[in-house]
């Protein structure tokens, strides 16, 4: 189990909120990074203990989306009845992170567990978000499971790659900071 001090959790929380704000949508024209939203929910599930963090992150994501539509930097067609399926989609990512946190061991083989939890939670998250949009947005006349399979093959790898980019960076940062902390503890002893 990964346990961070309250101070470290606060720092991680602020960083994740800022990362989502900077990368979600096109409200910051000077930043052209892929959305970190999926990774934010997953990493928050791993590192942040308070359960209220999940609804806070969902509210942040929703407000950023509404602001993008209001500022006309994003189209309003994404804000359909299917939007609410982002709640279980992000919940799957959060729970995937929580699952990994319970399974985590301070060994390199734990990376395989991390990748499996990430890929599975991202897949379930995509079923809710992409599948929900296909079937409930009203943008498709007669959606089918075959169309969902095509969309999974087309969009899921890109979404997973974007998520893996951020989760990989967070993992490297975590491992690096743990190493520095261990060296400092040794030096003091």
VEXVO-656144 format. One line per 2 residues: their letters; for each residue x negated, z negated, y negated of C-alpha. Coordinates in steps of 0.5 Angstrom, whole numbers, plus 500, padded with zeros to 3 digits. Layout:
a	X Z Y | ...
! end
This chain:
xx	500 500 500 | 497 502 493
xx	498 496 488 | 496 497 481
xx	496 491 476 | 501 491 471
xx	496 494 465 | 494 499 470
xx	502 501 471 | 503 501 464
xx	497 506 463 | 500 511 468
xx	507 510 466 | 505 512 459
xx	500 518 462 | 506 521 466
xx	511 520 461 | 506 524 456
xx	505 529 461 | 512 531 462
xx	513 531 455 | 507 536 454
xx	509 541 460 | 516 541 461
xx	519 547 458 | 517 551 452
xx	518 546 446 | 510 545 445
xx	508 553 444 | 501 551 443
xx	501 548 450 | 502 553 456
xx	501 549 462 | 506 549 468
xx	511 544 469 | 508 537 471
xx	515 534 472 | 515 535 480
xx	508 531 480 | 510 526 475
xx	516 524 479 | 512 524 486
xx	506 520 483 | 511 515 479
xx	513 514 486 | 506 512 489
xx	504 508 483 | 509 505 479
xx	513 499 482 | 519 498 478
xx	525 502 480 | 527 503 473
xx	522 508 472 | 526 513 476
xx	532 513 472 | 528 513 465
xx	524 519 467 | 530 523 469
xx	533 521 462 | 526 524 459
xx	527 530 463 | 534 531 461
xx	533 530 454 | 527 535 454
xx	531 540 457 | 537 539 452
xx	532 539 446 | 529 545 449
xx	536 548 449 | 538 545 442
xx	531 548 439 | 533 555 442
xx	526 555 446 | 530 555 453
xx	536 558 455 | 542 554 456
xx	544 558 463 | 540 552 466
xx	545 547 464 | 550 548 469
xx	554 544 474 | 548 545 478
xx	544 541 473 | 546 534 476
xx	543 536 483 | 536 535 479
xx	538 528 480 | 537 528 488
xx	531 533 487 | 527 528 483
xx	530 523 488 | 527 526 494
xx	520 527 490 | 520 520 488
xx	522 517 495 | 516 522 498
xx	511 518 493 | 514 511 495
xx	513 513 502 | 506 515 501
xx	505 509 498 | 507 505 504
xx	503 509 509 | 497 510 504
xx	490 507 507 | 483 507 503
xx	481 513 508 | 480 520 507
xx	484 522 513 | 490 519 508
xx	489 525 504 | 493 529 510
xx	499 524 509 | 499 525 502
xx	499 533 503 | 505 532 508
xx	509 527 504 | 508 532 498
xx	510 538 501 | 516 535 505
xx	519 532 499 | 517 538 495
xx	521 542 500 | 527 537 500
xx	527 537 492 | 527 545 492
xx	533 545 497 | 537 541 492
xx	534 544 485 | 534 551 487
xx	539 551 492 | 544 547 488
xx	542 553 482 | 544 558 487
xx	550 556 490 | 553 552 484
xx	551 555 477 | 556 560 477
xx	550 565 476 | 551 568 483
xx	557 572 485 | 557 570 493
xx	551 566 494 | 548 566 502
xx	543 562 506 | 539 569 506
xx	539 569 499 | 537 561 499
xx	531 563 504 | 529 569 500
xx	528 564 494 | 525 559 498
xx	520 564 500 | 519 566 493
xx	519 560 489 | 517 554 493
xx	510 556 494 | 509 557 486
xx	512 550 485 | 508 547 491
xx	502 549 488 | 503 547 481
xx	505 540 484 | 499 540 488
xx	495 542 482 | 497 535 478
xx	497 531 484 | 490 533 486
xx	488 531 479 | 491 525 479
xx	488 523 486 | 481 525 484
xx	482 521 478 | 485 515 482
xx	479 515 487 | 474 516 481
xx	477 510 478 | 477 506 484
xx	470 508 485 | 468 505 478
xx	472 499 479 | 468 497 486
xx	461 499 483 | 463 494 477
xx	466 489 482 | 459 489 486
xx	455 489 480 | 458 482 478
x	458 479 485
! end
